[in-house]
Amino acid sequence: METIIRVQNCFYGKCMVANRSLDIGTIVEKYEGLIVGWEEVPLNEICHVLLVSDKNWMIISTDARYINHSCDPNCIINDSLEVITTRPVKKDEELTVRYNIVHKNENPGAWDPRWSFRCLCGSSACQGHVNKYINEDGSEWKPSLDVNLNHNVINDTPIKIE
């Protein structure tokens, strides 16, 4: 059976690319791994974890850990943690998601500065530096009054919302 993706070295580290052309809606990978609280995430995994609920993080054990960020991604992560293409993808094209997107009614908690990086996606919509959460429309995410933000997801301490 032919695998539809492969992990390879890119100029900025490792990345996941398509082994063949892919249609819209193709499941290319799934996030799986150990679920832990933030305080249990090993330091060398800080940049490779996925928030799966208010206080639970996944240490990714599948090739999904090599899906990089793009400000104009070709994949999304669905509720089942599958990575699905959102447009046709060419053979040898890198598969990407948007790391800092916040969807309606989500509460990602505080942004950890250790996640910040200079974006190298090259998109005309590139935000340049990924250092905060953004809404689906590209505007900066700010906590809404109807979301309970009485904790800081980084260390579970009370935070002051101004």
Secondary structure as a PSIPRED ss2 file (coil, helix, strand):
# PSIPRED VFORMAT (PSIPRED V4.0)

   1 M C   1.000  0.000  0.000
   2 E C   1.000  0.000  0.000
   3 T C   1.000  0.000  0.000
   4 I C   1.000  0.000  0.000
   5 I E   0.000  0.000  1.000
   6 R E   0.000  0.000  1.000
   7 V E   0.000  0.000  1.000
   8 Q E   0.000  0.000  1.000
   9 N E   0.000  0.000  1.000
  10 C E   0.000  0.000  1.000
  11 F C   1.000  0.000  0.000
  12 Y C   1.000  0.000  0.000
  13 G E   0.000  0.000  1.000
  14 K E   0.000  0.000  1.000
  15 C E   0.000  0.000  1.000
  16 M E   0.000  0.000  1.000
  17 V E   0.000  0.000  1.000
  18 A E   0.000  0.000  1.000
  19 N C   1.000  0.000  0.000
  20 R C   1.000  0.000  0.000
  21 S C   1.000  0.000  0.000
  22 L E   0.000  0.000  1.000
  23 D C   1.000  0.000  0.000
  24 I C   1.000  0.000  0.000
  25 G C   1.000  0.000  0.000
  26 T C   1.000  0.000  0.000
  27 I E   0.000  0.000  1.000
  28 V E   0.000  0.000  1.000
  29 E E   0.000  0.000  1.000
  30 K E   0.000  0.000  1.000
  31 Y C   1.000  0.000  0.000
  32 E C   1.000  0.000  0.000
  33 G E   0.000  0.000  1.000
  34 L E   0.000  0.000  1.000
  35 I E   0.000  0.000  1.000
  36 V E   0.000  0.000  1.000
  37 G E   0.000  0.000  1.000
  38 W H   0.000  1.000  0.000
  39 E H   0.000  1.000  0.000
  40 E H   0.000  1.000  0.000
  41 V C   1.000  0.000  0.000
  42 P C   1.000  0.000  0.000
  43 L H   0.000  1.000  0.000
  44 N H   0.000  1.000  0.000
  45 E H   0.000  1.000  0.000
  46 I H   0.000  1.000  0.000
  47 C H   0.000  1.000  0.000
  48 H H   0.000  1.000  0.000
  49 V E   0.000  0.000  1.000
  50 L E   0.000  0.000  1.000
  51 L E   0.000  0.000  1.000
  52 V E   0.000  0.000  1.000
  53 S E   0.000  0.000  1.000
  54 D C   1.000  0.000  0.000
  55 K C   1.000  0.000  0.000
  56 N E   0.000  0.000  1.000
  57 W E   0.000  0.000  1.000
  58 M E   0.000  0.000  1.000
  59 I E   0.000  0.000  1.000
  60 I E   0.000  0.000  1.000
  61 S C   1.000  0.000  0.000
  62 T C   1.000  0.000  0.000
  63 D H   0.000  1.000  0.000
  64 A H   0.000  1.000  0.000
  65 R H   0.000  1.000  0.000
  66 Y H   0.000  1.000  0.000
  67 I C   1.000  0.000  0.000
  68 N E   0.000  0.000  1.000
  69 H E   0.000  0.000  1.000
  70 S C   1.000  0.000  0.000
  71 C C   1.000  0.000  0.000
  72 D C   1.000  0.000  0.000
  73 P C   1.000  0.000  0.000
  74 N C   1.000  0.000  0.000
  75 C E   0.000  0.000  1.000
  76 I E   0.000  0.000  1.000
  77 I E   0.000  0.000  1.000
  78 N C   1.000  0.000  0.000
  79 D C   1.000  0.000  0.000
  80 S C   1.000  0.000  0.000
  81 L C   1.000  0.000  0.000
  82 E E   0.000  0.000  1.000
  83 V E   0.000  0.000  1.000
  84 I E   0.000  0.000  1.000
  85 T E   0.000  0.000  1.000
  86 T C   1.000  0.000  0.000
  87 R C   1.000  0.000  0.000
  88 P C   1.000  0.000  0.000
  89 V E   0.000  0.000  1.000
  90 K C   1.000  0.000  0.000
  91 K C   1.000  0.000  0.000
  92 D C   1.000  0.000  0.000
  93 E C   1.000  0.000  0.000
  94 E E   0.000  0.000  1.000
  95 L C   1.000  0.000  0.000
  96 T E   0.000  0.000  1.000
  97 V E   0.000  0.000  1.000
  98 R C   1.000  0.000  0.000
  99 Y C   1.000  0.000  0.000
 100 N C   1.000  0.000  0.000
 101 I E   0.000  0.000  1.000
 102 V E   0.000  0.000  1.000
 103 H C   1.000  0.000  0.000
 104 K C   1.000  0.000  0.000
 105 N C   1.000  0.000  0.000
 106 E C   1.000  0.000  0.000
 107 N C   1.000  0.000  0.000
 108 P C   1.000  0.000  0.000
 109 G C   1.000  0.000  0.000
 110 A C   1.000  0.000  0.000
 111 W C   1.000  0.000  0.000
 112 D C   1.000  0.000  0.000
 113 P H   0.000  1.000  0.000
 114 R H   0.000  1.000  0.000
 115 W H   0.000  1.000  0.000
 116 S C   1.000  0.000  0.000
 117 F E   0.000  0.000  1.000
 118 R E   0.000  0.000  1.000
 119 C C   1.000  0.000  0.000
 120 L C   1.000  0.000  0.000
 121 C C   1.000  0.000  0.000
 122 G C   1.000  0.000  0.000
 123 S C   1.000  0.000  0.000
 124 S C   1.000  0.000  0.000
 125 A C   1.000  0.000  0.000
 126 C C   1.000  0.000  0.000
 127 Q C   1.000  0.000  0.000
 128 G C   1.000  0.000  0.000
 129 H E   0.000  0.000  1.000
 130 V E   0.000  0.000  1.000
 131 N C   1.000  0.000  0.000
 132 K C   1.000  0.000  0.000
 133 Y C   1.000  0.000  0.000
 134 I E   0.000  0.000  1.000
 135 N E   0.000  0.000  1.000
 136 E C   1.000  0.000  0.000
 137 D C   1.000  0.000  0.000
 138 G C   1.000  0.000  0.000
 139 S C   1.000  0.000  0.000
 140 E E   0.000  0.000  1.000
 141 W C   1.000  0.000  0.000
 142 K C   1.000  0.000  0.000
 143 P C   1.000  0.000  0.000
 144 S C   1.000  0.000  0.000
 145 L C   1.000  0.000  0.000
 146 D C   1.000  0.000  0.000
 147 V C   1.000  0.000  0.000
 148 N C   1.000  0.000  0.000
 149 L C   1.000  0.000  0.000
 150 N C   1.000  0.000  0.000
 151 H C   1.000  0.000  0.000
 152 N C   1.000  0.000  0.000
 153 V C   1.000  0.000  0.000
 154 I C   1.000  0.000  0.000
 155 N C   1.000  0.000  0.000
 156 D C   1.000  0.000  0.000
 157 T C   1.000  0.000  0.000
 158 P C   1.000  0.000  0.000
 159 I C   1.000  0.000  0.000
 160 K C   1.000  0.000  0.000
 161 I C   1.000  0.000  0.000
 162 E C   1.000  0.000  0.000
